[in-house]
């Protein structure tokens, strides 16, 4: 895409900030917004100069969920969507899942329906004190989307996932924090800045290849039935350390008491033997 109508994109100091940008509609989620978000995330992930992404809002709400009034989910026929169609929330949560770059969600106001499911594959979720969350699908007569039935139990446990997904009730930031859905609760006017500060810390102090490896290992291997597959990959990665320029720089910068300057680049230096490559 050459330009965006429903999101904004900006890169400053190695941090890409992607903002939902329909404030008058309380960032009601549309097919166009989904496609623009997926494009912006792809753009950030392919830029080796971008070390972290912040996903936030230009308004006082992150997103009130699907904008049903827009007709964006009306296919115009009685035959349903065309072959290969993917629902809009999943287009974004799936893209975040596959990313090498960490993503931090800055949530304020309403984060409901698609407005919360698209963030479940993010690495961090920061919330504001005025946040309201809801997986309201059953109250609209529909099933959850965005992969919520897979992501949510891994974040908050089966019991809480059953409660939130079956009841469709709305809950606040304190409950979200206790359950582990969000990592931090801050004043509304500070949530975006704090997310950007966290992104800047990741950019300044971590190696991009190591971060990409770690987030993908967590996403793809944490649910393995035994740790043996993980141990096998660990052994290959640790065995490569003597030839790993990032590891050499990490140790050297620590001993010399200076900030690291990691030479590795995700686009060229990820190991070719990773089991999820090309999947």
C-alpha positions, 0 to 999 in steps of 0.5 A: 500500500502506498498510503493508509486511510485508517491507520498511521505509520511512523518510525522514530529512533528504530521504533515503528508506531502504528496507530488505529486512526478512526477516532470519530468511529472509536476505531471501529474495526473494518476490513480496510483497517485490518488490511492496512494494519497487516501491511504496516506490520509487514512493512515494519518487520521487513525493515531491519532498522525497525527494532520494535513496533508499538500498536496504539490509537489516535483516539481515546479508545483502542477499538470498540470492535467490528464496525458492523454499521460499515457493511464491511463484512457483507459479501453481497451474496448468499454464498458466503466469502470467497475461497481462501478468505481469512477473517479480518482479526485473524489477518492481524493476529496471525501477522503479529504471530509470525513477526521477528520484531516484538510488538507492544500494544498500548491499550486505552478506553475500549478494547472489545471484540476484534479490538482485543483479539488482534493484540493477543499475539503481541509480546506486551500489552500495556493498559490504561486505567480507563481500559475496558475489555470484552470478548463479547462474541457470544452476546452478538451470537457469534464465535470468537475470532482472531485465534482467541480460543488458542491465544487466550488460554495460553495467556490467562489459563483455561478457567479465565478464558472460559469465563471471558469467552463464554460470558462475553462480559466486559471487565476492567484493567485491574482484572486484566492485570491480575489474570495476566492479560496485560503487563502494566496499567498506567494513566491514559495519557501515558500509555502510548509514551510508556509503550514507546519507552519500552520499545526503545529499551528493547531497541537499545539493549537487545540483539535483534536476531536473539529477540526474533529467535526468542519470541518465535521459540515462545510462540511455537514451542512453549506448547510442545508436549515435552521439552526435548524438541526445545532442548534439541534446538537449544543445543544447535543454537548454543553450539553456534555461539563461538561463531555468533558475532552477536554473542561475541559482542554481547560478552565484549560490551558487558566486559567493557561496560559499554552499550552493545552494537550487535551486528546481526540482522534478522533479514540475513542472519537467522539460522537456516535450521529453524523448524518453523522457517518457510511455514 
